[in-house]
Amino acid sequence: MTTDRSDVERARAELAATVDAITYKLNVPKRTAERVQRLRDDNPLALVGLAVGVAVAVGGAVWGIVAAVRR
């Protein structure tokens, strides 16, 4: 069985593309940073609202934990 050199190069390129796609998919911090940057560029008020919502949620969770521990 003979394998044409172009077939090998094509298979290597497909494998490299697949590995790159998997690496990107598993790199959650990079994808999150890209989404935040896109949100910052497209709609800065939504980013502010999201930050305020997260702050309120974290503050409420801390308050709830402290209240539960003090009982």
C-alpha positions as CSV (number, residue, x, y, z in Angstrom):
1,M,0.0,0.0,0.0
2,T,1.4,3.3,-1.0
3,T,0.4,6.6,0.6
4,D,0.7,9.7,-1.3
5,R,2.6,12.5,0.4
6,S,-0.2,14.9,-0.1
7,D,-2.5,12.6,1.8
8,V,-0.1,12.5,4.8
9,E,0.2,16.3,4.8
10,R,-3.6,16.7,4.6
11,A,-4.1,14.3,7.5
12,R,-1.5,16.2,9.6
13,A,-3.2,19.5,8.8
14,E,-6.6,18.0,9.8
15,L,-5.1,16.6,13.0
16,A,-3.5,19.9,13.9
17,A,-6.8,21.8,13.3
18,T,-8.6,19.3,15.5
19,V,-6.0,19.6,18.3
20,D,-6.3,23.4,18.1
21,A,-10.1,23.3,18.3
22,I,-9.9,21.0,21.3
23,T,-7.3,23.2,23.0
24,Y,-9.4,26.3,22.4
25,K,-12.6,24.5,23.7
26,L,-10.8,23.4,26.9
27,N,-9.3,26.8,27.6
28,V,-12.2,28.3,29.6
29,P,-10.3,31.3,31.0
30,K,-9.3,32.5,27.6
31,R,-12.8,32.0,26.2
32,T,-14.3,33.9,29.2
33,A,-11.8,36.8,28.7
34,E,-12.8,36.9,25.0
35,R,-16.5,37.0,25.9
36,V,-16.0,39.8,28.5
37,Q,-13.9,41.8,26.0
38,R,-16.6,41.4,23.3
39,L,-19.3,42.4,25.9
40,R,-17.1,45.4,26.9
41,D,-16.8,46.5,23.2
42,D,-20.5,45.8,22.2
43,N,-22.4,46.9,25.3
44,P,-20.5,48.4,28.3
45,L,-23.7,49.0,30.3
46,A,-24.5,45.3,30.2
47,L,-21.0,44.6,31.5
48,V,-21.6,47.0,34.4
49,G,-25.0,45.5,35.1
50,L,-23.4,42.0,35.1
51,A,-20.7,43.2,37.5
52,V,-23.2,44.7,39.9
53,G,-25.3,41.6,39.8
54,V,-22.4,39.4,40.6
55,A,-21.4,41.7,43.5
56,V,-24.9,41.6,44.9
57,A,-25.0,37.8,44.6
58,V,-21.6,37.4,46.3
59,G,-22.6,39.9,49.0
60,G,-25.9,38.2,49.6
61,A,-24.2,34.8,49.9
62,V,-21.6,36.1,52.4
63,W,-24.3,37.8,54.4
64,G,-26.3,34.6,54.4
65,I,-23.4,32.5,55.6
66,V,-22.5,35.0,58.3
67,A,-26.1,35.1,59.5
68,A,-26.2,31.3,59.6
69,V,-23.0,31.0,61.5
70,R,-24.1,33.5,64.1
71,R,-27.2,31.6,65.0
